[in-house]
Amino acid sequence: MVVGIMLALFALFMCMGVPIAHAMGLAAALALLWEGQIPILQLAQSFYQSIDGFALLAVPLFILAGELMSVGGITERLVNMSRALIGHVRGGLAQANILTNMFMAAISGSALADLAAIGSMMIPAMKKEGYRADFCVAVTSCAAMMAPIIPPSVIAVIYGSVTGVSIGALFLGGVIPGLLAGVSMFIITWFLAPRAGAKPVPRAPMTVVVSSSTRAIPALVMPIIIVGGILGGVFTPTEAGAVAALYALIFGFVLRRHTRTTLFHNFSNAASTTAAALVTIGGAALFSWILARAGAAQMALQLMLAVTETPVIALLILIGFFFLLGTFLEPVPALIITVPVLTPMIKHLAMDPAHVGIIVIMMLVVGSVTPPVGILAMVACKIAGVEYNKTFGMLTPFILAWLVVVVLVAFNPWMVTWLPSLMIK
């Protein structure tokens, strides 16, 4: 009964336009108050416990690192290198957009941060060269989806903290799927670029390639430091976030990009983004706690076993479920609400938790560009100055490419487990 009331209140609040974090928290709190069997203090304790984890400290640190890099010149250097390397191929500027996002994904770990940093530069440049606005939105928003997959990943940190799965294994497990997603977008862009307004661009001189690549080396070293340090046991993922933020800070000072104004802007933005993320985590945790208390995990397991006991079929059902869920909920709250409920099912069917984790993250991220929510595509539309509903035609091929990659990863678990098995002993 309490679950039904909570879900009804959540739906009501969402229809009223209440932010999702507050909608989840209020629905959970009011449902428990109506039931009257749990002390109100339990709400505060559950909320606090959900965000009181050392691993979650990596979230604000990686967010801060991304903010510092946005003014430190790193994005500009990566864009210049990408354009010099592949700007001459068909759809060169769009291809450079994807390659830049691939490099940035290995630094920031946040799709929205990458979209804001790269989109503000690449979308106006693509439109200036004659690309259609809807194509600019599709390429930029879908390329930004690599950030939560290629390590380091903020969502992977949250998934690991919620489930207890090794964050290092999740980081390494996302490398091959993330690269495959990037390759799929290169291919789609090659086919679509001519009718999207792409024009031939001459090959950059070798001197430009060498100089732009040399200038980008400090940026490319950063993911090596982060992932290498974690795998070498030098520091934890949380400490890696601190190292990333310190590196970005020093890098900006060396280039004389940081001022009192920019630093205040960076730190305040990181603080507000972190606060929003933690409030969302706390509200989703209350929601998930009520579901767990009502036995939702056992019911989900019994329902799945009534349908199938074959891991492959169960995985396909989960893919469909998370695809639909991701179209309505943002990745973080969707993950926190559902994953604890589905964990017993994953264990019962003997699925690899890191493998399932990468698939879950990928499907939720695909929802970030899929109607009706599509937050990444909406942000890109604001930059491009085009209505969201006019981009669906161009978004569809890229979304289908991502879904093909997800199915490949689902049927080939080694794509996720191989690197962790080599590097983590």
C-alpha positions as CSV (number, residue, x, y, z in Angstrom):
1,M,0.0,0.0,0.0
2,V,2.8,2.4,1.0
3,V,4.6,1.8,-2.3
4,G,1.4,2.5,-4.3
5,I,0.9,5.8,-2.4
6,M,4.6,6.7,-3.0
7,L,4.4,6.1,-6.7
8,A,1.1,8.0,-7.0
9,L,2.6,11.0,-5.2
10,F,5.8,10.8,-7.3
11,A,3.7,10.9,-10.5
12,L,1.7,13.8,-9.2
13,F,4.7,15.8,-8.2
14,M,6.3,15.2,-11.6
15,C,3.2,16.3,-13.4
16,M,3.3,19.5,-11.2
17,G,6.9,20.2,-12.4
18,V,8.6,19.5,-9.1
19,P,12.3,18.7,-9.6
20,I,12.9,15.0,-9.7
21,A,15.1,15.0,-6.5
22,H,12.5,16.8,-4.5
23,A,9.6,14.7,-6.0
24,M,11.3,11.4,-5.0
25,G,12.1,12.7,-1.5
26,L,8.7,14.2,-0.8
27,A,6.9,11.2,-2.1
28,A,8.9,8.9,0.1
29,A,8.5,11.1,3.2
30,L,4.7,11.6,2.8
31,A,4.2,7.9,2.1
32,L,6.0,7.0,5.3
33,L,4.2,9.6,7.3
34,W,0.8,8.2,6.0
35,E,1.9,4.7,7.1
36,G,2.9,6.0,10.5
37,Q,5.0,2.9,11.5
38,I,8.4,4.4,11.0
39,P,9.9,7.3,13.1
40,I,10.4,10.5,11.1
41,L,14.0,10.5,12.2
42,Q,14.5,7.4,10.0
43,L,14.1,9.6,6.9
44,A,17.0,11.9,7.9
45,Q,19.2,8.9,8.8
46,S,18.5,7.1,5.6
47,F,19.2,10.3,3.6
48,Y,22.4,10.9,5.4
49,Q,23.6,7.3,5.1
50,S,23.0,7.3,1.3
51,I,25.6,10.1,0.8
52,D,28.0,9.3,3.6
53,G,30.4,7.2,1.6
54,F,34.1,7.7,0.9
55,A,33.7,6.6,-2.7
56,L,31.1,9.3,-3.3
57,L,33.7,12.0,-2.4
58,A,35.1,11.3,-5.9
59,V,32.0,12.9,-7.4
60,P,32.6,16.5,-6.4
61,L,36.3,16.1,-7.1
62,F,35.8,15.0,-10.7
63,I,33.2,17.6,-11.2
64,L,35.6,20.3,-9.9
65,A,38.3,18.9,-12.2
66,G,36.0,19.2,-15.2
67,E,35.1,22.8,-14.2
68,L,38.8,23.8,-13.8
69,M,39.6,22.2,-17.2
70,S,36.9,24.1,-18.9
71,V,38.9,27.4,-18.5
72,G,42.4,25.8,-18.4
73,G,42.7,25.5,-22.2
74,I,42.5,21.7,-22.2
75,T,39.3,21.6,-24.4
76,E,40.7,24.0,-26.9
77,R,43.9,22.0,-27.3
78,L,42.0,18.7,-27.8
79,V,39.7,20.3,-30.4
80,N,42.7,21.6,-32.3
81,M,44.5,18.3,-32.3
82,S,41.3,16.4,-33.4
83,R,40.8,18.8,-36.3
84,A,44.4,18.4,-37.4
85,L,44.3,14.7,-37.2
86,I,41.0,13.8,-38.9
87,G,39.5,17.1,-40.1
88,H,40.2,16.2,-43.7
89,V,38.0,13.0,-43.8
90,R,34.4,13.1,-44.9
91,G,32.4,15.0,-42.3
92,G,35.8,16.1,-40.8
93,L,34.6,18.7,-38.3
94,A,31.9,16.3,-37.0
95,Q,34.4,13.5,-36.8
96,A,36.7,15.9,-34.9
97,N,33.8,16.6,-32.6
98,I,33.5,12.9,-31.8
99,L,37.2,12.4,-31.3
100,T,37.4,15.4,-29.0
101,N,34.6,14.0,-26.9
102,M,36.4,10.7,-26.8
103,F,39.5,12.4,-25.4
104,M,37.5,14.6,-23.0
105,A,35.6,11.5,-21.8
106,A,38.9,10.2,-20.5
107,I,39.4,13.3,-18.5
108,S,36.1,14.6,-17.1
109,G,33.7,11.7,-16.6
110,S,30.6,13.8,-17.0
111,A,28.4,13.9,-20.1
112,L,26.9,17.3,-19.4
113,A,30.4,18.8,-18.6
114,D,31.7,17.5,-21.9
115,L,28.7,18.7,-23.8
116,A,28.9,22.2,-22.3
117,A,32.7,22.5,-22.9
118,I,32.9,21.0,-26.4
119,G,29.4,21.9,-27.7
120,S,29.9,25.6,-27.0
121,M,33.0,25.5,-29.3
122,M,32.1,22.8,-31.9
123,I,28.4,23.5,-32.6
124,P,28.9,27.1,-33.7
125,A,32.0,26.1,-35.7
126,M,30.0,23.3,-37.5
127,K,27.1,25.6,-38.2
128,K,29.5,28.2,-39.6
129,E,30.9,25.6,-42.0
130,G,27.4,24.8,-43.3
131,Y,26.3,21.8,-41.2
132,R,22.6,21.5,-40.4
133,A,21.7,22.4,-36.9
134,D,19.9,19.1,-36.2
135,F,23.0,17.2,-37.3
136,C,25.2,19.3,-35.0
137,V,22.9,18.5,-32.1
138,A,22.9,14.8,-32.8
139,V,26.6,14.4,-33.2
140,T,27.5,16.5,-30.1
141,S,24.9,15.1,-27.7
142,C,25.5,11.5,-28.7
143,A,29.3,11.9,-28.6
144,A,29.0,13.3,-25.1
145,M,27.4,10.0,-24.0
146,M,30.9,8.4,-24.1
147,A,31.9,10.4,-20.9
148,P,30.0,8.1,-18.4
149,I,31.4,5.0,-20.2
150,I,35.1,5.7,-20.8
151,P,37.0,6.0,-17.5
152,P,36.9,7.9,-15.3
153,S,33.1,8.0,-14.9
154,V,31.1,9.8,-12.3
155,I,28.2,7.4,-12.8
156,A,30.4,4.4,-12.4
157,V,31.6,5.8,-9.1
158,I,28.0,6.1,-8.0
159,Y,27.1,2.6,-9.3
160,G,30.1,1.1,-7.5
161,S,29.3,2.9,-4.2
162,V,25.6,1.7,-4.3
163,T,26.4,-2.0,-5.3
164,G,29.8,-2.6,-3.9
165,V,31.2,-3.5,-7.3
166,S,34.9,-2.5,-7.8
167,I,35.0,1.0,-9.2
168,G,38.4,0.1,-10.8
169,A,36.7,-2.9,-12.6
170,L,33.9,-0.6,-13.8
171,F,36.4,2.0,-15.1
172,L,38.4,-0.6,-17.1
173,G,35.3,-2.4,-18.1
174,G,34.0,0.7,-19.9
175,V,37.1,1.2,-22.1
176,I,36.2,-1.2,-25.0
177,P,32.4,-0.5,-25.0
178,G,33.2,3.3,-25.0
179,L,35.6,3.0,-27.9
180,L,33.2,0.8,-29.8
181,A,30.5,3.5,-29.3
182,G,32.9,6.1,-30.7
183,V,33.8,4.0,-33.7
184,S,30.1,3.4,-34.4
185,M,29.5,7.2,-34.4
186,F,32.5,7.7,-36.8
187,I,30.8,5.3,-39.2
188,I,27.3,6.9,-39.0
189,T,28.8,10.4,-39.4
190,W,30.7,9.3,-42.5
191,F,27.5,8.2,-44.2
192,L,25.3,11.1,-43.0
193,A,27.7,14.0,-43.3
194,P,27.2,14.8,-47.1
195,R,23.5,15.4,-46.8
196,A,24.0,17.2,-43.5
197,G,26.1,20.0,-45.2
198,A,29.7,18.7,-44.9
199,K,32.1,20.2,-47.3
200,P,35.6,18.9,-48.3
201,V,38.4,20.2,-46.1
202,P,42.1,19.9,-47.1
203,R,44.5,17.8,-45.0
204,A,46.3,19.7,-42.3
205,P,50.1,20.1,-42.9
206,M,52.2,17.7,-40.9
207,T,53.7,20.6,-38.9
208,V,50.2,21.6,-37.7
209,V,49.5,18.0,-36.7
210,V,52.7,17.7,-34.8
211,S,52.4,21.1,-33.1
212,S,48.7,20.6,-32.1
213,S,49.4,17.0,-30.8
214,T,52.4,18.3,-28.8
215,R,50.3,21.0,-27.2
216,A,47.7,18.4,-26.3
217,I,50.1,16.1,-24.5
218,P,49.5,17.6,-21.0
219,A,45.8,17.0,-21.4
220,L,46.3,13.4,-22.7
221,V,48.6,12.6,-19.8
222,M,45.8,13.2,-17.3
223,P,43.8,10.0,-17.9
224,I,47.0,8.0,-17.8
225,I,47.8,9.4,-14.3
226,I,44.2,8.8,-13.0
227,V,43.7,5.2,-14.3
228,G,47.3,4.2,-13.9
229,G,47.4,5.4,-10.4
230,I,44.2,3.5,-9.4
231,L,45.5,0.3,-11.1
232,G,49.0,0.6,-9.6
233,G,47.5,1.0,-6.1
234,V,49.0,4.5,-5.7
235,F,45.6,6.0,-4.8
236,T,41.9,5.1,-4.6
237,P,39.3,6.4,-7.1
238,T,38.4,9.1,-4.6
239,E,42.0,10.2,-4.3
240,A,42.3,10.0,-8.1
241,G,39.6,12.7,-8.2
242,A,41.7,14.9,-5.9
243,V,44.7,14.3,-8.1
244,A,42.7,15.2,-11.3
245,A,41.4,18.4,-9.7
246,L,44.9,19.4,-8.5
247,Y,46.4,18.6,-12.0
248,A,43.7,20.8,-13.7
249,L,44.4,23.6,-11.2
250,I,48.1,23.6,-11.7
251,F,47.7,23.2,-15.5
252,G,45.5,26.3,-15.5
253,F,48.0,28.3,-13.4
254,V,50.9,27.3,-15.6
255,L,49.0,28.6,-18.6
256,R,47.9,31.7,-16.7
257,R,44.2,30.9,-17.4
258,H,43.0,31.1,-13.7
259,T,42.0,34.3,-12.1
260,R,40.1,35.0,-8.9
261,T,36.9,35.4,-10.9
262,T,37.3,32.2,-12.9
263,L,38.3,30.2,-9.8
264,F,35.3,31.5,-7.9
265,H,33.1,30.6,-10.8
266,N,34.6,27.1,-11.1
267,F,34.3,26.3,-7.4
268,S,30.8,27.7,-7.1
269,N,29.6,25.8,-10.1
270,A,31.2,22.6,-8.8
271,A,29.6,23.1,-5.4
272,S,26.1,23.7,-6.9
273,T,26.4,20.8,-9.3
274,T,27.6,18.5,-6.5
275,A,24.8,19.7,-4.2
276,A,22.2,18.9,-6.9
277,A,23.7,15.5,-7.4
278,L,23.8,14.6,-3.7
279,V,20.2,15.8,-3.2
280,T,19.2,13.6,-6.1
281,I,21.1,10.6,-4.6
282,G,19.5,11.2,-1.2
283,G,16.0,11.5,-2.6
284,A,16.4,8.4,-4.8
285,A,17.9,6.5,-1.8
286,L,14.7,7.2,0.3
287,F,12.6,6.0,-2.7
288,S,14.8,2.9,-3.1
289,W,14.7,2.2,0.7
290,I,10.9,2.1,0.7
291,L,10.9,-0.3,-2.3
292,A,13.4,-2.6,-0.6
293,R,11.5,-2.5,2.7
294,A,8.3,-3.5,0.8
295,G,10.2,-6.6,-0.7
296,A,10.5,-5.2,-4.2
297,A,13.8,-7.0,-4.8
298,Q,12.2,-10.4,-4.0
299,M,9.2,-9.6,-6.2
300,A,11.4,-8.6,-9.1
301,L,13.4,-11.8,-8.8
302,Q,10.3,-13.9,-8.7
303,L,8.8,-12.1,-11.7
304,M,12.0,-12.5,-13.7
305,L,12.2,-16.2,-12.8
306,A,8.6,-16.7,-13.9
307,V,9.6,-15.3,-17.3
308,T,13.0,-16.9,-17.8
309,E,16.0,-18.3,-15.9
310,T,18.3,-17.9,-18.9
311,P,20.8,-15.1,-18.2
312,V,21.0,-14.0,-21.8
313,I,17.2,-13.5,-22.1
314,A,17.1,-11.9,-18.7
315,L,19.8,-9.5,-19.8
316,L,17.9,-8.5,-23.0
317,I,14.8,-7.9,-20.8
318,L,17.0,-5.6,-18.5
319,I,18.3,-3.8,-21.6
320,G,14.7,-3.0,-22.7
321,F,13.7,-2.0,-19.2
322,F,16.6,0.4,-18.7
323,F,16.1,1.9,-22.1
324,L,12.5,2.7,-21.3
325,L,13.4,3.9,-17.8
326,G,16.2,6.1,-19.2
327,T,13.7,8.0,-21.5
328,F,11.8,9.3,-18.4
329,L,14.4,9.5,-15.6
330,E,17.9,10.9,-15.5
331,P,20.7,8.3,-15.1
332,V,21.6,8.9,-11.4
333,P,18.1,8.6,-9.8
334,A,17.1,5.8,-12.2
335,L,20.3,3.9,-11.2
336,I,19.9,4.4,-7.4
337,I,16.2,3.4,-7.4
338,T,16.4,0.3,-9.5
339,V,19.9,-1.3,-9.0
340,P,19.5,-2.3,-5.4
341,V,16.2,-3.9,-6.3
342,L,17.7,-5.8,-9.2
343,T,21.0,-6.9,-7.4
344,P,19.5,-10.1,-6.0
345,M,18.4,-11.1,-9.5
346,I,21.8,-10.4,-10.9
347,K,23.4,-12.6,-8.3
348,H,20.8,-15.4,-8.7
349,L,21.4,-15.6,-12.4
350,A,25.2,-15.6,-11.9
351,M,25.8,-12.5,-14.1
352,D,29.0,-10.6,-13.8
353,P,28.2,-7.5,-11.8
354,A,30.7,-5.3,-13.7
355,H,29.3,-6.5,-17.0
356,V,25.7,-5.7,-16.0
357,G,26.8,-2.4,-14.5
358,I,28.4,-1.2,-17.8
359,I,25.2,-2.2,-19.7
360,V,23.0,-0.5,-17.2
361,I,25.0,2.7,-17.4
362,M,25.1,2.6,-21.2
363,M,21.3,2.2,-21.5
364,L,20.5,4.9,-19.0
365,V,22.9,7.3,-20.8
366,V,21.2,6.5,-24.2
367,G,18.0,7.8,-22.5
368,S,19.8,11.1,-22.0
369,V,19.2,11.9,-25.7
370,T,16.0,9.9,-26.3
371,P,12.6,11.6,-26.1
372,P,10.7,12.7,-24.1
373,V,13.4,13.8,-21.7
374,G,16.7,13.7,-23.6
375,I,18.5,16.2,-21.4
376,L,21.8,16.1,-23.3
377,A,20.0,16.7,-26.6
378,M,18.0,19.5,-25.1
379,V,21.1,21.3,-23.9
380,A,22.7,20.9,-27.3
381,C,19.5,22.3,-28.9
382,K,19.9,25.4,-26.8
383,I,23.4,25.9,-28.0
384,A,22.5,25.2,-31.6
385,G,19.3,27.3,-31.5
386,V,17.0,24.6,-32.8
387,E,13.8,23.0,-31.4
388,Y,14.3,19.6,-29.8
389,N,11.5,18.0,-31.8
390,K,13.2,18.9,-35.0
391,T,16.3,16.8,-34.2
392,F,14.6,13.4,-33.8
393,G,15.4,12.3,-37.4
394,M,19.1,12.9,-37.0
395,L,19.3,11.5,-33.5
396,T,17.7,8.2,-34.5
397,P,20.7,6.7,-36.4
398,F,23.1,7.5,-33.6
399,I,20.8,6.0,-31.0
400,L,20.4,2.9,-33.1
401,A,24.2,2.7,-33.4
402,W,24.6,2.9,-29.6
403,L,21.9,0.1,-29.2
404,V,23.9,-2.1,-31.5
405,V,27.0,-1.6,-29.4
406,V,25.0,-2.4,-26.3
407,V,23.8,-5.7,-27.8
408,L,27.3,-6.6,-28.8
409,V,28.6,-6.0,-25.3
410,A,25.7,-7.9,-23.8
411,F,26.4,-11.0,-25.9
412,N,30.2,-10.7,-25.5
413,P,30.9,-10.2,-21.8
414,W,34.7,-10.4,-22.4
415,M,34.5,-6.8,-23.8
416,V,33.9,-5.7,-20.3
417,T,35.7,-8.3,-18.2
418,W,38.9,-8.8,-20.2
419,L,40.8,-5.6,-19.2
420,P,39.9,-5.9,-15.5
421,S,41.0,-9.5,-15.5
422,L,44.4,-8.4,-17.0
423,M,45.0,-5.4,-14.8
424,I,43.3,-6.1,-11.5
425,K,44.7,-9.0,-9.5
